[in-house]
């Protein structure tokens, strides 16, 4: 199963930018679609964005569309989430999750998360 480690979180002010990274090991990440989710205190986990294994296809939640960009570098086994124009409501723990190919016996893999805090 693929192992995922997120990095790049931090404390920023509203309007600032951050780039999160999701580094994979144990498997070739190009075989996996990768999602970003987030969870704010007291709230349910929320889907943020997803990118296909090749990187040709992406999809965003309405709450981040136009501000966040998901991308990947399969040569580095890493997926990125560029977050611009951050708002206080973006404050959450951000986790990446990799979905294996349909013919794989593996389950979805999750990273441990990275905290993003946006002050007003």
DAURRA-V673413 format. One record per residue. D_FIRST is the distance of its C-alpha to the first C-alpha in Angstrom with 1 decimal. Layout:
# DAURRA-V673413
d_first=D_FIRST
d_first=D_FIRST
This chain:
# DAURRA-V673413
d_first=0.0
d_first=3.8
d_first=6.5
d_first=9.7
d_first=13.3
d_first=16.4
d_first=19.8
d_first=23.3
d_first=24.6
d_first=28.1
d_first=31.5
d_first=33.5
d_first=36.5
d_first=36.9
d_first=37.0
d_first=34.8
d_first=31.6
d_first=28.2
d_first=25.2
d_first=21.8
d_first=18.9
d_first=15.1
d_first=13.7
d_first=10.2
d_first=8.8
d_first=6.5
d_first=6.8
d_first=10.1
d_first=10.6
d_first=13.6
d_first=11.8
d_first=11.0
d_first=13.8
d_first=13.7
d_first=15.9
d_first=17.9
d_first=19.2
d_first=21.9
d_first=23.5
d_first=27.1
d_first=28.7
d_first=30.0
d_first=28.4
d_first=25.6
d_first=22.4
d_first=23.4
d_first=21.7
d_first=22.8
d_first=21.5
d_first=19.0
d_first=18.7
d_first=17.9
d_first=15.7
d_first=19.0
d_first=20.5
d_first=23.5
d_first=23.1
d_first=23.1
d_first=24.2
d_first=25.5
d_first=26.8
d_first=30.6
d_first=30.7
d_first=29.2
d_first=30.2
d_first=32.4
d_first=31.4
d_first=27.7
d_first=26.0
d_first=22.3
d_first=21.6
d_first=19.0
d_first=19.3
d_first=16.8
d_first=18.5
d_first=17.5
d_first=14.0
d_first=15.6
d_first=16.7
d_first=20.0
d_first=22.2
d_first=25.8
d_first=27.9
d_first=31.6
d_first=34.6
d_first=32.7
d_first=34.4
d_first=34.5
d_first=32.8
d_first=29.7
d_first=29.3
d_first=26.0
d_first=22.6
d_first=20.5
d_first=16.7
d_first=14.3
d_first=11.8
d_first=9.7
d_first=10.3
d_first=8.7
d_first=11.6
d_first=13.8
d_first=13.4
d_first=9.7
d_first=9.2
d_first=6.1
d_first=7.7
d_first=8.6
d_first=7.1
d_first=10.2
d_first=12.0
d_first=14.9
d_first=17.5
d_first=20.6
d_first=24.2
d_first=26.6
d_first=30.2
d_first=32.9
d_first=36.5
d_first=39.4
